[in-house]
Amino acid sequence: MSIYDLIVIGGGPGGYVAAIRAAQLGMKVACVEGRGSLGGTCLNVGCIPSKALLTSSAKYAELAHLSSHGIAVEGARIDLSSMMGRKDKIVGDLTKGIAFLFKKNGVDLVEGWASIPSDGQVKVGDDVYEAKNILIATGSEPTPLNGIEIDEQDILSSTGAIALDAVPEHLVVVGAGVIGLELGQVWSRLGAKVTVVEYLDRILPGIDGEIAKLAQRALSKRGLKFQLGRALKTIDKTNVGLTLTLDRVGKDKEEVIEADKVLIAVGRRPVSRGLGLEDLGIALDPRGFIQVDTSFRTSVPGIYAIGDCVPGPMLAHKAEEDGVACVEMLAGEAGHVDYNTVPGVVYSDPEVASVGLTEEALKEAGTEYSVGKFAFMANSRARSTGETDGAVKVLADPNGKILGAHICGAHGGDLIAELVLAMTKGATVGEVASTCHAHPAMGEAVKEACLDAMGRAIHA
């Protein structure tokens, strides 16, 4: 058996992109995947199926507001089976697309679960493959709650929440982060009562506080109920459903909520178990993240790691950038990832998008900064479409360098790209503001926020 230049363990966004790029650079590459289909959590049970359901549910929810456009709709109903079928077809088509790209680029796919018995070897089943370099891209999985058993029938992880065969009467979401809010809104739009329970006194931890407040206000208008400052204590199954006992954080008080489904969405943890890393002497932190240097090298020569299983944002696009940079460095090129310009997006309605530092972080660091804001209520395009919730917020230093940008509003995930590019290329708020933006368009809100950061807003 020939020796591979690189074996990638994991066929998710980080792993499959790294494998393809390595092959493009002339390496002999294999990718090991045990799921049975490529694409990892993101494509199979995460980013893509959830966005498919968000889109379908948004179209249904929009029907209730068409009367303001002079359009009367009667008799609309949900065909949940067809909706799930559409979601599954999208996933299937995209996983097949990655398999095609492997064939096109000469990447060997090895199906099965991998371990690393020794340096330069990857074991899959009874077979052992030799490699000059090994790249671990095993991703992450839902974080469990102590004492709470996820059965994917009544008590769900995100995997179960995208595969329900009926709309719950009352869905309780534990965790007001990205996953909880997105999937909570899917089922709220389709008719469920949705209550979001969060330990903190705010939603979207890590997001700029002002933007998070705008998002909570908008999501509340759209039907989500929030119970903040509550800790889940127990879930008891009864003959009629589930009973949740909550502790009021900082108060000697309990509350009880009845539900028929519960989604546990308190975050994700790295998948680093079962690979034999401890026996190899690969350093892990207390949470199970694989420790790497700036070149993605672990503590064992020839073994690298990227994506969700190493410290940093757990984002598919961050994993892809990691993978490309890692293999380019292996090939002697200058791979690089600027983690200060990795955007994050919540695909709720309205969308929440963020890049760089929050205002809270700047205050804590004692950094001098200016704030530019522009509300979509004052944007002509937003008024035309009826998507007026939210605002663009830009944070800049005294020289106009953009330190952070945060958006709550329709198409925020697309609008943030301009500000990511500006930060990447060192463009100032003045340079963004002096760029001609089409009218009427949502992007004008970005221009106006940058003008406001200089004290020159025209339409605010």
N, C-alpha and C positions, 0 to 999 in steps of 0.2 A: 504494500500500500504506500502511495506517495505521501510525502509530508506536505501539509498545507502551510502556506505562509501565515494564514490567519484563520482561526475558527472563532466564530461569533456565537455566543450562547444567548439565545433569545431573538425572536423574530418580530419584535415590536418596532415602533418608529425609530428608536435609536439603533437597534440591532440590524434591521434590514437595510436601513440607509447606509450604515457603516459598511455592511457587506458589499453593497452595490458600489459604493465609492472606492472601496479597497480593490475590487475587481477592475474598476476603471483605471486604477493606478497600476495595474499589471500584476496584482497578487493573485495567487491561487487561494480561493476562499470557500469555506463551508459555513453554513448557518444551521444551528441546531434549534429546533422548535418542537415543544411537546404538546402544544394546544390542539394540533390537528389542522390549524389554518394560520396563515401568517397575519401580521398586523398587531399582535399583542392585545393588551387590554383596551387600548385606545380604539382600535378598529373593530374589535369583536364585541366588547361589552362596555365600552366607555364613550369616548368622544363622538364617534360617528353614529352609533345607534341612538344615543341621547339627542344629538342634533337633528336626526331624522324625525324623532318623536316631537321634539320642540317645534319643528317646522309644521308637521301635520297638525299638532294641537293648536298652533297659532292661527292656522287657516280656519279651523273650526271656531276659535274664539273671536276671530275678526267678523264673523257673520253677525254677531250681536251688535256690531257698531256700524253696519253698512247703511242703516236707515238714515244716518246723518249725511250720507252721500246721495240720498235719494234712491236707494236700492232696497227693495223689500224682498226678504228671503223667508220662505215658509217651508216647514217640513224637513229641515235638515236634521240628520241623525248621525251618530257615530257608528262606524263599522270597525270595531277594534281589531278584529281578526285581519281585515284588509290592511289596516294601519300597521300592524305588526309585520304583516307579510311584506309590505313596502320596505320597512326598516331592514328586515332580514335580507331582502334582495340587494339592497344597497351594500350591506356588509359583505355578502357573498361575492358580488361583482368586484368590489375593491380588493378582497383577499386574493381572488383569482388574478387580479391585475398585478399584485406583488409577485406572485408565483411566476407570471409571465416575465416580469422584469428580471427575476433571478435567472431564468433560462436565457434571456436576451444578453445578460452580462456575464454568463458563465459561472454563476454562484451555485454551488452544490447545496441542496437542501437535505438535511438529515433529520428525520422525524423521530421524536422521542425526548425523554427528559435527560439532561446532561449532569454529570459530575466531573470533578477534576481530581483524578486519583494521584497525580504527580505533575511536576513541571513538564509542560509540553505535551500533556496528554488530556484528552477529553473522552470520557466513557459515556456511551449511549446504549442502554440495554447491555448486551454482552459484547458489544464492539468497542474497540479502543482506537481512537484516531490521534495521529501525531500532528503537532502544530508548532511552528516556530514562535507564534504569538497567539495568545488567547484573549478574547475580549468578552467580558461579562456584561450583558445588557438584559438582565432578568426582570427589570421593572419593579412594579409595586403591586400591592393588594390592599383591599379595604382593612382599616384598622378595627379590630373588634373592641367591644366594651366588656370589661370584666363582669362575669355573671350573666351576660346576655347571649343566648344561643341564637345565631342566625340560621333559620331553616329554609329561607328563600320561599316560604309559603305565606306565612303571616308576618314574621320578622325578617326583613329584607336587607340585603346589601344593595348597592347600585345595580348589580347583576340581576337580582330578582325584580328590582323596580322597573326595569326596561322590558320585562317579559310577562307582566300580569295579563290574565285572560279576561279580566273584568275591571271596571272602574270602581275603586274602593268608595265606600260611603264616607269614611273618615280616615285619612292618612295622616299619621303623625311622623314628621321628619325630625330626627334628632341630629342637629348640626346645621348651622346657618352659613355653611361655606358654599363653594361653587357647586358641588354635586347636589347637596341638599336643596338649594334654591332652584337649580335647573329642573331636577326631577319633580320637585314639589310643584313647580309651575305647570309642568306637563299634565299632571293629574288634576290639578286645580282647574285648568282650562277644560278638561274633559268631563268635569262635573263633580269631582270629589271635594269634600271639605278638607282643607289642608291646614294643619297647625305645625309651625316650625318651632322646635324647642332648642334653645341655645344656652350653654353655660355662661357665656360672657354677656355683658350688657349691651351688645351691639351685634350686627350681622357682619359677615365678610371680614373676619380677622385678617389683618395685613393690608387691607385696602384703605386708601385715604379716608379718614373718618367722615369728612364732609360729603364725599361722594357716596359712601356707604349709607349715610342718612337719607340722601336723595333716593337711593335704590330702595331702601326699606319703605319710604313713603309711597313710591310708585308701585311696589309689589303689594303693599297693603291695599291700595286702591283696586288692584286686580284680583283681590280675594284671598291672598295668603294672610293667615293669622300668626302673630309672633308671640311667643312666650320666652322672653329673654331673662337671663339671670336665673335659670333653672338647671338643675343637674338631675339626670335620669338616675333613679335609684333602683327600681325593679320594673319588670314587665311580667304580669301574671295572665295566663290564658284562662278564659272562662267559657261557659257554654255559648255565649253570645259574642265573644270577641276577645279583646285585649284590654287590660287595665294597667295604666302606667302610673307609677308613683314618682313624683318629682319633689326634689328638695329646693326651696328658695335659697339661692346662694347668699350667705351672710346673714340669714335669718333662720330662726328656729321654727320653721313652718313647712308642712308638706301639702302637696296638691295632688289630686287624682284626675287623670284624663282617660276617657274611654275611646277606643279606636278599633277598627277591624284590620288595619295594616300599619306596620311601623317600619320606616326606613332608617337604618343606622348609617349616618353619613358624617362621621367624626374625623375623617381624614384617611390617609393611606400610609402604609409602612413598606419598607424595602423588602423585596424577595431575595434573601441572601442565604436562606437555610437550605440544606440538602445538597449543596454543591461540594462540600468537603473543604470549605475555606479555612475553617479553624485548624484542621489537620495540616494544611499547607503553611500555616503561619501568616495568613493574610489578615491584616488588622481591620477590625470592625469597631464602630463606636457603640455605645450602650444601646442605641435604638436599632442596631443592625445594619447601619449604612456602611458600605465598603469605603475605607479611607484611601484616597488617591491624592497624588500631587497635581501640579498644574498641567502636567502632560498625560493625566489619566492613568499613571502607573500606580499599581498597588505596591504593597511592601514586598512582593515576590517578583523578581525580574521576569519579564515576558508575559505577565498577566496584567491586563488593563480592565477598567470598569467605567461605565458611562450611564447617564440617564437617571431614572428614578432610584436606582439602587446605590447611588452615591449622593453626598450632600448637595443641596441646592434645590431650586424650584422643581416640583414634580409636574413637568409639562412636556407634552409630546415634542413640541418644536425645540425645546431646550435639549431633549435627548438626541434629536436629529443633528443639531449643531455640535453637540458633544461627539457624536459618532463620526461625523465628517472631519472635525478637527483632529480627533485621535488617530484615525488612519492616515490622514495627510502627514501628521508628524512621524508616524511609522515609516512613511515613504520618503522622509527627508524634507518634506515641505513645511511651511510655516502655518500650521493650523492654529486657529485662535477663536475663542468665544468670549464676547464681552457680556458678562452676566448682568451688568448695569442696564443693558438695553434689551433684555428679554421681556417681551410683553406678556401680560396675562389677561384673559377675557372670560367673563361670565356671560353665557349666552341666554340669559333671561330676557324678559321684556320689562323694562328697557335693559339693553346690554350694559355691562360694566367692564371697562377696559383700563388697564393701568400699565405704566412703565416708569422705571426709575424710583426716586425717593418720594415718600409721602410727606405731607406737611408736618405730621407728628414726628417723623424721623429727623427732619431738618431742625425743628424746634429743640429736640432732645440733644442734637449735636451742636447747637448754638450757631448754626450756619445762617449767614445773612441772605435773605431771599426776598423776592417779590412774588405776588400772586396775581395771575390773570384768570378771569372767569367770564364765561358767556353762557347764558341760559338758552336752551333750544326754543323756549317760548318766544324769543325775539328773532328767531331764524325763519326766513320766509318759506323755505322748503319744508321745514318741520311743521309750520302752520298749515301748509297746503296738504300735507299728508296726515295731519292730526297726531303727529308723534312729537309732542312738545315737552314731555317730561325730561328732566335732567339738565346737565350742563357739561361744558368742557372746562377743565381747570389745568392751568400750566404754572409750574414753579420754576423760577429762574434766578440765577445769581446776579450780582450788581452789573456784570458785564453782558448779561443777556443769555448766558449759557443755560440751556434747559436742563434742570436737575431732575424733574419728574413731570409726568403728564397723566391726567386721570379724567376719564369720561364716563358719565352715566347718561345713556341716551340711545336712541335707535341707531343701528349700524356702528356703534362705538367700537366694535372689534375691527372694523375696516378703517374707521377714521384714525385710530391710534397709530396705524402704520406710518402716516406722514410724520408724526412726532417721533416715532422710533427711528426713522431714517434721519430726521434732523439731529437727534441725539447722537446717532452713530457717526454721522459726518461732521459733527461739531457746529451745526448751524444754530444761530441764535434765534431768540424770539423775534428780533427785528427782521432777520432774513426770511423766516417763515411768514411773518406779517407782510413783507414786501413782495411775496410771491402772489401772482394773480390767481385767485380762486374763482371757479365758475359760479355764476348766479342764475337761478336760485339753486343752492346745493347745501347739504348738511355740512360739508367741509368748510363753509364760510365761518362756522362757529369756532373752528380751530384758529383761523386767521384772527377773528375778533378776540379770542382769549389771549393770543400772543400780543395783539395791540394793547389789550387791557393790562398786561404785565408791564408795559412801558408807560401806562397812564394815558393811552391814546385811543381807547375804544371809540368807535364811531356810532355803533347802533345800540349801545348799552348806557 
